[in-house]
């Protein structure tokens, strides 16, 4: 039975069989395997459990929940009339494509507040169709093609016959920040905000170990590519409705790439939305290459002809629209395929809609925060913040949650922050950030539209406006370029970027304060463009102007 041969000794009050986890703080049993596993937990483990833990073990219940999961059990009413009506989902997830298929991202502030590892139930989801309802005990993974020993593996085979490895990696939908592109001109895709990203611990089998087990042919013998295919009838287009892709054989066999066939996410078996029971993880690559519900691996002399591999996940030249791409065959050109993530950084604090209050002391600082990542294992080496439209830049302090791999690869996002004098913040009309990686790739200053809306990574800009708050005070209103999902808002949706003073959500309009704000705005513009005083003196003058207006 699954879980019998690979049980580890109960050591240091921890027992982890992959599907049974027990510690002094938690007990978790995958309900799909509770009956089979409960009777096979060793006596020395059972003797250390209290009565409640024994009941949980037998029934397959969770005890104190892991922070990495935030387990959900309720079926969302929006799923009740869809093929996914059997899948519990977190109510905070923002849906981007209606009821079905399920595509969602986490509210940006919720995402970053959870920290370095994203809880499984709050991780973004990209589905092209209904989620296959698969069984651990019956699912098979075949390895065929240019191999000497074609083999069909059960999930028990994957768990018991190969070394288990765990890789921390940030997964990103290649459409992250596409909503900004759609506001310039409609692309082929729906509007992701800036939180189509999540970081997790992925556990499974090395792809190269599977290939070696089946005696895959070498490059010299004609093998060039490894096809990765999901379940048939999963998606509406292509042969047999199968979503698939391929990677070069040299990449699959390269130990430095850490490509794994994963069956656990953050220490527990995969959830249905994330590929249960088995999926592909390609650290540093785009999410579209990480096939969920993996059923077939084929070693081939040619790249796959899967419809989704050929007709999606490509960046075409900026002047090429969908009609021209179809007519002139741009989709079939492999040179435009996207494989690795590009350099990216986002401002998360100040949040969209945040009101920054004036402090009594001009020495007060405000911490601007955000996240950044790059692809291909490249290290994010700097994230910079500008308060003057990109003329000058402040270097941030970067916090890393992972050590590089043994091959020096960096697979996870980083958090960054900059301490900014509050009076400097009030003197600015915009914040913008940019990141640079270890290959000196830098974010472009301006958005470059493309027909798929993918790899949108221009400088992330937050607009700052003086507004009247409920306390009859002047505060700095912060506005991101867009809001998540279909919700309207953000400076890119406004027809004009000019200062607007008036009623807004969470604010009231007070005629005296509105006049004051307008006056302060004029004064701010005047001293900002005056170069007769040193910058520090200008900032001090600005602080005096603002404080006099407010007190």
Secondary structure, 3 states (H helix, E strand, C coil): CCCCCCCCCCECCEEECCCEEECCCCEEECHHHHHHHHCCCCHHHHCCCCHHHHHHHHHCCCCCCCCCCCCCCCCCHHHCCCCCCCCCCCCCCEECCCCCCCEEECCHHHHHHCCCCCCHHHCCEECCCCCCCCCCCCCEEEEEECECCCEEEEHHHHHHCCCCEEEEEEEECCCCCHHHHHHHCCCCCCCCCCCCEEEEEEEEEEHHHHHHHCCECCCCCCCCEEEEECCCCCCCCCHHHCCEEEEEHHHHHCHHHCCEEEEEECCEECCHHHCCCCEEECCCECHHHCCCCCCEEEEECCCCCCHHHHHCCECCCCCCCHHHHHHHCHHHCHHHECCECCCEEEEEECCCCCEEECCCCCCCEEEEEEEEECCCCCCEEEEEEECCCCCCCEECEEEECCCCCCCCCCCCCEEEEEEEEHHHHHHCCEEEEEEEECCCCECCCCCCCCCCCCCCCCCEEEEEEEEECCCCCEEEEEECCCCCCCCCCCHHHCCCCCCCCCCCCCCCCCHHHHHHHHHHHHHHHHHHCCCCCCHHHHHHHHHHHHHHHHC
